[in-house]
Each structure stands twice: as C-alpha cells, then as structure tokens.
Amino acid sequence: MNPESHPESPCIGVCEFDRGLGVCLGCLRTKEEISGWPSFNAIRKQEVLERLAAVKKRGRRGRS
C-alpha cells in the first residue's frame, strides 16, 4: 500500500454505539478507532480496516 494514500472511513452513517460490545453497530469500530481516524496514518487506517474485515468474515462484532 502506498503510505500516502489514505483509505476512506468505513462509516456507513448508522452511528449507534453498543456499550456492551464496545463498537459502533454501523461500522464496527471502537470509540478509539472512530475518534482517532482523522489523525491515523494510512498504515494504521489499513490495520483498522483489516480488523473490521476479519470481524465481518467471522460474523462477529467487537474486538478480535
């Protein structure tokens, strides 16, 4: 991945935070991932996207 290219936010506009799961029910990100997204570098953003893909593949929500 080109470190200069920043992935787009995975936000889908369904912003409902589940405190029990610790994630947004729309994008499955944690509060830290949501609030930090604008300042994350491209590598950190890609790490978040990879975690989200793994969570979706398993069909589970929350941190891996």
KEVO-692629 format. One record per residue: z, y, x of N, C-alpha, C, O in turn. Coordinates in steps of 0.001 Angstrom, whole numbers, plus 500000, padded with zeros to 6 digits. Example, Ala and Ser with C-alpha at 12.3 -4.5 7.8 and 13.67 -1.06 7.14 Angstrom:
<nodes>
507800494310513190507800495500512300507800496700513200508465496681514236;507080497750512850507140498940513670507870500030512900508039501138513409;
</nodes>
This chain:
<nodes>
500000498821500841500000500000500000500000501236500881500712501293501884;499227502191500517499182503466501205500469504229500897500730504536499734;501284504546501918502563505206501656502424506582501026503393507120500491;501238507153501083501017508466500477500735508378498979500844509381498273;500376507195498486500089507045497060501369506659496334502001505652496653;501732507457495373502961507212494621502628506569493283501870507136492497;503185505395493015502956504737491722503470505600490575504433506352490728;502825505481489449503260506200488257504549505596487729504859504432487981;505289506407486993506529505949486390506246504841485382505258504901484650;507115503826485343506943502754484363507467503131482971507471502294482069;507903504373482792508421504819481499507350504667480427506202505066480621;507739504083479285506794503918478172507199504769476970506642504627475881;508175505656477180508584506570476122509515505964475081509759506571474038;510035504778475355511017504140474473512335504178475234512731503198475866;513004505313475165514178505546476004515456505251475237516006506115474553;515915504015475364517153503585474732517905502763475761517471501678476147;519039503293476199519783502628477261520768501635476677521554501971475791;520721500412477178521649499365476771522740499278477825522507498804478937;523930499740477469525039499756478431525450498344478845525869498130479983;525335497397477947525689496016478270524776495413479322525234494738480244;523486495659479179522521495153480154522405496059481367522035495614482453;522722497331481175522630498284482273521229498764482555520926499213483661;520359498669481536518965499083481719518437499795480471518996499674479381;517367500525480659516633501116479542515850499993478866515193499200479540;515916499926477557515209498860476831513694499063476830512946498123476562;513239500271477126511798500527477185511180500090478502510243499291478528;511714500621479596511099500363480912511879499370481765511386498937482807;513072499006481347513929498040482042514509498550483359515026497769484158;514422499862483585515009500413484802516482500732484592516928500975483471;517234500725485699518631501130485675518696502655485635517698503337485867;519890503181485337520054504638485346519715505207486720519089506262486818;520120504522487769519847504986489125518345505021489407517847505947490046;517635504011488928516183503979489135515488505075488338514518505668488812;515973505346487139515369506390486307515612507763486925514679508545487110;516865508044487239517189509378487769516630509588489168516299510716489533;516520508532489953516030508663491311514525508638491454513999509010492502;513816508202490413512365508024490506511630509233491095510795509048491980;511902510458490643511148511593491195511318511780492701510409512283493362;512449511389493246512683511581494677512419510330495510512432510397496739;512181509192494862511889507963495607510566508105496345509619508715495848;510519507526497550509233507488498245508390506361497637508877505593496807;507144506270498048506216505299497471506692503863497670506494503018496797;507309503586498796507778502229499074508906501861498120508918500761497569;509851502771497922510979502499497006510470502332495575510951501468494842;509500503155495175508922503019493831508278501651493669508429501018492624;507574501194494670506928499886494607507963498780494507507749497797493797;509082498923495209510165497938495117510704497855493684510962496765493174;510869499002493048511337499022491656510311498325490765510677497498489930;509044498651490936508000498042490112507943496527490311507710495789489353;508149496064491520508153494620491789509344493947491109509211492848490572;510508494604491130511675494050490441511412493968488948511748492971488309;510813495011488391510507495020486953509528493899486602509681493238485575;508532493690487448507555492626487197508238491266487208507927490407486383;509171491067488141509889489787488214510755489590486976510826488484486439;511408490643486522512250490559485326511391490212484114511757489349483316;510262490875483980509367490614482841508812489195482898508664488542481865;508507488720484100507968487366484252508985486322483801508626485318483186;510241486564484107511308485651483698511669485827482231512323484968481640;511242486938481645511563487178480240512997487621480028513546487489478934;513604488155481098514982488626481024515022490117481297514097490695481867;516117490719480873516325492131481132517551492297482007518526491557481875;517495493273482902518643493541483752518303493334485204517168493012485555;519273493516486024519086493395487472518916491954487882519509491049487296;518104491755488890517900490408489407518924490064490448518903488961490994;
</nodes>
